[in-house]
Amino acid sequence: MYFLTVNYYSTQLIQKLINSIKLTPKLFQQIVIINNSTDDSSIYQLQNNTTIIINSETNLGYGKACNLGLNWIYNQNPQAIIWLINPDAYLFPNSLEKAHQFLAKNPEFSILGTTVYEPTGKVWFGGGKFIPETGKIIPNEFISKTEKSTTDWVTGCSMLINFKNFEKCPQFDEDYFLYYEDFDFCRRYAKQGHKIAITQTISVAHQPSSITNKNPELKLEYSIYSYLLSLEKHTTRLVLIYRLIRITIAALISTSINYKIARVKIRAIGKFIRHNRTK
């Protein structure tokens, strides 16, 4: 099993992640870190025989950075299992053993999500639902006590990808810079017949927004833009227009209440409209 994570000024967080993996070192082959912050020299202190660092030339965004790692791993071993995990997440004891056992027992799943908890013990992600008729993308819809549940999508915060079930290396859509690339990834491969599941038997802890909250305005802008992009790709034009109008009206109404937030929302809408014009 290979672990894949993306660094963006997150050395201390990734050190914690690596420490959690080392609880069971015999079960993984390599930790691959894609360095999206090329001037962050501190990340190199983590490099060793089992942890490699691949530099991007610039900040590629999450999806492109993941593709860089997926392609590298696929060239090493096209039959591998990849555990894609956020730098601000870490494994609970025995999670690695449970992941090996689960996929050995259930090899039909191409994409497997784990339950993700906040450090407080609150469930942060437990399965995703998508309602294309309304454009609703809902997390935590399939929380259950069963070993596994099929689900519409799983979070890229902690996602296992089974290369054995793919004819070629799976890829994230590079139209996305941040947010919803995991949703799009799951929906595209589900349409191709790949099975997606979420399990409670494997879990990780995640410190929500410990990285993206450093710039909340940019976080909001990317979130709105990527949501609209997802609707464009996975719903009807009517649903997209309906949601676009709703978001625009809400932004305009909030102008007098919180001009800064309203401006960010309008900027995201403008970015999405420009994206469509250049297609």
URPE-V653675 format. One record per pair of residues at least 6 apart in sequence whose C-alpha atoms are under 8 Angstrom apart, sorted by the first residue. I is the first residue (numbers start at 1). J is the second residue. D is the distance in Angstrom with one decimal. If there is no record, write none. Layout:
{{I;J;D} {I;J;D}}
This chain:
{{1;27;6.9} {1;28;4.6} {1;29;5.5} {1;30;7.2} {1;80;6.2} {1;81;5.0} {1;82;5.8} {1;83;7.1} {2;28;6.0} {2;29;5.6} {2;30;5.0} {2;31;5.8} {2;32;7.2} {2;73;7.7} {2;80;7.2} {2;81;6.3} {2;82;4.8} {2;83;6.1} {3;28;7.7} {3;30;6.4} {3;31;4.7} {3;32;6.0} {3;82;5.7} {3;83;4.8} {3;84;6.0} {3;85;7.2} {4;31;6.1} {4;32;4.9} {4;33;6.0} {4;34;7.7} {4;66;7.6} {4;69;6.7} {4;70;7.9} {4;82;6.8} {4;83;6.1} {4;84;4.8} {4;85;6.2} {5;31;7.9} {5;32;6.5} {5;33;5.1} {5;34;6.4} {5;66;7.6} {5;84;6.1} {5;85;5.4} {5;86;5.8} {5;87;5.9} {6;33;5.6} {6;34;4.7} {6;35;6.2} {6;36;6.7} {6;62;7.2} {6;65;6.8} {6;66;7.1} {6;86;6.9} {6;87;6.4} {7;14;7.7} {7;33;6.5} {7;34;5.9} {7;35;4.9} {7;36;5.6} {7;37;6.7} {7;87;6.6} {8;35;6.7} {8;36;5.3} {8;37;5.1} {8;211;7.9} {9;37;6.2} {9;40;6.3} {10;43;7.9} {10;87;6.6} {10;88;7.7} {10;211;7.6} {11;42;6.5} {11;43;5.2} {11;46;8.0} {13;87;5.8} {13;88;5.4} {13;89;7.7} {14;87;5.0} {14;88;6.8} {15;46;7.1} {16;90;6.7} {17;87;6.8} {17;88;7.4} {17;89;6.3} {17;90;4.5} {17;91;6.9} {18;90;7.8} {20;90;6.0} {20;91;5.4} {20;92;7.1} {20;93;7.5} {21;90;7.8} {21;91;6.6} {21;96;7.5} {23;93;7.1} {24;94;7.6} {24;96;7.1} {24;97;7.8} {27;96;7.1} {27;97;7.3} {29;50;7.0} {30;50;4.9} {30;51;5.9} {30;52;7.5} {31;50;6.1} {31;51;4.6} {31;52;6.3} {32;51;6.0} {32;52;5.2} {32;53;6.1} {32;54;7.4} {32;69;6.9} {33;51;7.4} {33;52;6.2} {33;53;4.8} {33;54;6.2} {33;69;7.7} {34;53;5.9} {34;54;4.9} {34;55;6.0} {34;56;6.9} {34;65;6.3} {34;66;7.5} {34;68;7.5} {34;69;6.5} {35;43;7.9} {35;53;6.6} {35;54;6.0} {35;55;4.8} {35;56;6.0} {36;55;6.8} {36;56;5.7} {36;57;7.9} {36;58;6.4} {36;59;4.7} {36;60;6.5} {36;61;7.5} {36;65;7.1} {37;56;7.9} {37;58;7.1} {37;59;6.2} {38;55;6.6} {38;56;6.9} {38;57;7.0} {38;58;6.7} {38;59;7.8} {44;53;7.4} {47;53;6.5} {54;69;7.7} {56;65;7.4} {60;177;7.3} {61;176;7.7} {61;177;4.5} {61;178;6.0} {62;176;7.9} {62;177;5.9} {62;178;5.7} {62;181;8.0} {63;172;5.3} {63;173;6.6} {63;174;5.9} {63;176;6.5} {63;177;6.4} {63;178;7.2} {63;181;6.3} {64;172;6.9} {64;173;7.7} {64;174;5.6} {64;177;7.6} {66;172;7.3} {67;171;5.7} {67;172;6.3} {70;169;7.1} {70;170;7.6} {70;171;7.6} {71;169;6.6} {73;80;7.8} {74;80;7.4} {74;163;7.8} {74;169;6.3} {78;163;6.0} {78;164;7.0} {78;169;7.6} {79;162;7.5} {79;163;5.2} {79;164;4.8} {80;162;6.6} {80;163;5.5} {80;164;6.9} {81;160;6.8} {81;161;5.7} {81;162;4.7} {81;163;6.0} {81;164;7.9} {82;160;5.5} {82;161;5.1} {82;162;6.6} {82;163;7.7} {83;158;7.0} {83;159;5.8} {83;160;4.4} {83;161;6.5} {84;156;6.6} {84;157;7.1} {84;158;5.7} {84;159;5.1} {84;160;6.0} {84;161;7.6} {85;156;6.7} {85;157;5.1} {85;158;4.5} {85;159;6.5} {86;156;7.4} {86;157;4.8} {86;158;6.7} {86;206;8.0} {88;206;5.9} {88;207;5.8} {88;208;7.7} {88;210;6.8} {88;211;7.5} {89;157;7.4} {89;204;6.7} {89;205;5.4} {89;206;4.2} {89;207;6.4} {90;204;5.7} {90;205;5.5} {90;206;6.6} {91;203;7.0} {91;204;4.6} {91;205;6.4} {92;203;6.6} {92;204;5.6} {92;205;7.0} {95;202;5.4} {95;203;6.4} {95;204;7.6} {96;202;8.0} {98;201;6.9} {98;202;6.1} {99;202;6.2} {103;109;7.6} {108;165;7.6} {108;195;6.8} {109;162;7.4} {109;165;7.9} {109;194;7.1} {109;195;4.9} {109;196;5.7} {109;197;6.7} {110;161;5.8} {110;162;5.0} {110;163;7.4} {110;164;7.9} {110;165;5.7} {110;166;7.7} {110;194;5.8} {110;195;5.6} {110;196;6.2} {111;159;6.9} {111;160;5.7} {111;161;4.8} {111;162;6.5} {111;186;7.6} {111;194;7.7} {111;195;6.7} {111;196;4.9} {111;197;6.6} {112;154;7.4} {112;159;5.8} {112;160;5.0} {112;161;6.5} {112;196;5.8} {112;197;5.0} {112;198;5.7} {112;199;7.5} {113;127;7.5} {113;154;5.2} {113;155;6.7} {113;158;6.2} {113;159;4.7} {113;160;6.3} {113;196;7.8} {113;197;6.2} {113;198;4.5} {113;199;6.5} {114;126;7.5} {114;158;6.0} {114;159;6.6} {114;198;5.7} {114;199;5.4} {114;200;6.5} {114;201;7.7} {114;202;5.3} {114;203;5.3} {114;204;7.1} {115;123;7.4} {115;124;7.9} {115;125;5.9} {115;126;5.1} {115;127;7.6} {115;198;7.1} {115;199;6.3} {115;200;5.4} {115;201;7.9} {115;202;6.4} {115;203;4.7} {115;204;6.6} {116;123;6.1} {116;124;5.4} {116;125;5.0} {116;126;6.6} {116;157;8.0} {116;158;7.3} {116;203;5.7} {116;204;5.1} {116;205;5.8} {116;206;6.5} {117;123;4.4} {117;124;5.0} {117;125;6.9} {117;203;7.3} {117;204;6.2} {117;205;4.8} {117;206;6.0} {118;124;5.8} {118;205;5.5} {118;206;5.1} {118;207;5.9} {118;208;7.0} {119;205;5.9} {119;206;6.6} {119;207;6.5} {124;140;7.6} {124;206;7.8} {125;139;6.3} {125;140;5.3} {125;155;7.3} {126;139;7.0} {126;140;4.5} {126;141;6.9} {126;142;6.2} {126;143;5.1} {126;198;7.1} {126;200;7.9} {127;139;5.9} {127;140;4.9} {127;141;5.6} {127;142;5.0} {127;143;6.4} {127;151;6.1} {127;152;7.7} {127;153;6.8} {127;154;5.8} {127;155;7.9} {127;198;5.9} {128;137;7.3} {128;138;5.6} {128;139;4.4} {128;140;5.7} {128;141;5.5} {128;142;6.7} {128;151;6.0} {128;152;5.6} {128;153;5.0} {128;154;5.8} {128;155;7.9} {129;137;6.1} {129;138;5.0} {129;139;6.4} {129;140;7.9} {129;141;5.9} {129;142;7.7} {129;151;6.6} {129;152;5.2} {129;153;6.6} {130;136;5.9} {130;137;4.7} {130;138;6.2} {130;152;6.1} {130;153;7.7} {131;137;6.6} {132;234;6.9} {132;235;5.2} {132;236;7.7} {133;235;7.1} {133;236;7.8} {133;239;7.0} {134;239;6.2} {135;231;6.3} {135;235;6.6} {135;239;6.3} {135;240;7.4} {135;243;7.5} {142;149;7.0} {142;151;7.0} {144;200;7.7} {145;200;7.0} {146;199;7.7} {146;200;7.3} {147;199;5.7} {147;200;6.0} {147;201;6.1} {148;197;6.5} {148;198;5.7} {148;199;4.4} {148;200;6.8} {148;201;7.9} {149;197;5.5} {149;198;5.5} {149;199;6.5} {150;195;7.6} {150;196;5.8} {150;197;4.2} {150;198;6.3} {151;196;6.0} {151;197;5.3} {151;198;6.4} {152;186;7.2} {152;187;7.0} {152;190;7.9} {152;196;7.0} {153;182;7.5} {153;183;5.5} {153;186;5.2} {153;187;6.7} {153;196;7.0} {153;197;8.0} {154;182;6.9} {154;183;6.8} {154;186;7.1} {154;196;7.9} {154;197;7.7} {154;198;7.0} {155;182;5.8} {155;183;7.1} {156;181;8.0} {156;182;5.2} {157;206;8.0} {158;204;7.4} {163;169;7.1} {163;170;7.8} {165;194;7.8} {171;185;7.5} {172;181;6.5} {172;182;7.6} {172;184;7.8} {172;185;5.7} {173;181;6.7} {173;184;7.4} {173;185;7.0} {176;226;6.4} {177;222;7.5} {177;226;8.0} {178;222;6.1} {178;223;7.3} {178;226;7.2} {179;222;6.7} {179;223;5.7} {179;226;6.1} {179;227;7.8} {180;223;7.6} {180;226;5.9} {180;227;6.5} {180;230;7.0} {181;226;7.8} {183;230;8.0} {184;230;6.5} {186;196;7.4} {187;234;7.9} {190;196;7.1} {212;219;6.1} {213;219;7.1} {217;261;7.3} {217;264;6.5} {218;264;7.9} {220;264;7.1} {220;265;7.3} {221;264;5.8} {221;265;6.2} {221;267;7.1} {221;268;5.0} {222;268;7.0} {224;265;7.0} {224;268;6.1} {224;269;7.4} {225;268;5.2} {225;269;6.5} {225;271;7.0} {225;272;5.8} {228;240;7.1} {228;243;7.9} {228;244;7.2} {228;272;7.1} {229;272;7.2} {231;239;7.5} {231;240;5.6} {232;240;6.1} {244;269;7.7} {247;265;7.9} {248;265;7.7} {248;266;6.9} {248;269;7.4} {251;261;7.9} {251;262;4.8} {251;263;7.6} {251;265;6.0} {251;266;6.5} {252;262;6.6} {254;261;7.9} {254;262;5.8} {255;261;7.8} {255;262;5.2} {255;263;7.4}}
